Amino acid sequence: MSDTGLDISRSGFDASPAVGAGGVGDYLALMKPRVMSLVVFTGFVGLVAAPGAMHPVLALAALICIAVGAGAAGALNMWYDADIDAKMQRTAGRPIPRGRISPDEALTFGAILSVGSVVCMGLLVNWLAAALLALTIGFYLFVYTMWLKRRTPQNIVIGGVAGALPPMIGWAAASGTVSLEGFVLFLIIFLWTPPHFWALALNRARDYERVGVPMLPVVAGADATRRQILIYSVLLAPVGLSPAFIGLGGTLYAITSGLLGALFVALACIVYTRREGKAGERAAQRLFSFSILYLLLLFAVLLIEHAFGGLLAWTA
């Protein structure tokens, strides 16, 4: 029993997985490919935006290591959460609850990918990037999945560190350093994570309540969650604009991030004011969908500006 009053003991659930017989598609699903693609994209932007030139082969190796490390973290998360995944509508179709992959197979798969990705990053690229990759995997598994997720409604806030580190990994891979610019990219994702995830959690509260996971809507209620979404959205907007003031983003980025930030806050205000029935559900879903677009466009514009600038420098 946690201090939230919810029964979050892992042994209290019975996923009853069958013996694994999964194929390639099941192992790919175990790696959370949608999450992995976002991790690789933000890591790539950090790599391209970093000062200095990186050999294309080494850059590709770094991105592969980031992708494999992200997939490893996803597999280890599914291994540990198999008991509650089987009880939730959103996750019941995952490979372990379906019996396509056994928990032992998932653990072995995730552990091998974790060690392999970190070692390869260190040997092929540099050990600072490898250390940050190891920190990301370890934080996601031990801090978020094993410690925070079932104990505190701040799980997403603190656990968001893991999802925010990939741009810093990419930056470190290309430059061999950790800098203010890389930290700003980290901070954007860190502040983006709570409103993004809580917008989804508003419409999934019963799922989390049923399995005893103390997500904010379950513990504090929907109104408090809407208030936190608005607060984090207001904090995110100026931080999202800040790369334009430190030389990381140019004019296009300044315009794009300003407009996107204003729209993010406007949608958060709608979530805060529309609290009843289908209108409230649609408002939360719109913010969730837009939050994905927000992050993709923000980093895409940074990528375009730095890639285009590099091309001009190469052709000059």
Secondary structure, DSSP 8 states (H G I E B T S, - for coil): --TTS----GGG-----------HHHHHHHT-HHHHHHHHHHHHHHHHHSSS---HHHHHHHHHHHHHHHHHHHHHHHHHTHHHHTT-TTTTTSTTTTTSS-HHHHHHHHHHHHHHHHHHHHHHT-HHHHHHHHHHHHIIIIIIIIIITTT-TTHHHHHHHHHH-HHHHHHHHHHSS--HHHHHHHHHHHHHHHHHHHHHHHTSHHHHHHHT---HHHHT-HHHHHHHHHHHHHHHHHHHHGGGGTTSS-HHHHHHHHHHHHHHHHHHHHHHH--SHHHHHHHHHHHHHHHHHHHHHHHHHHHHHHHHHHHHHHH-
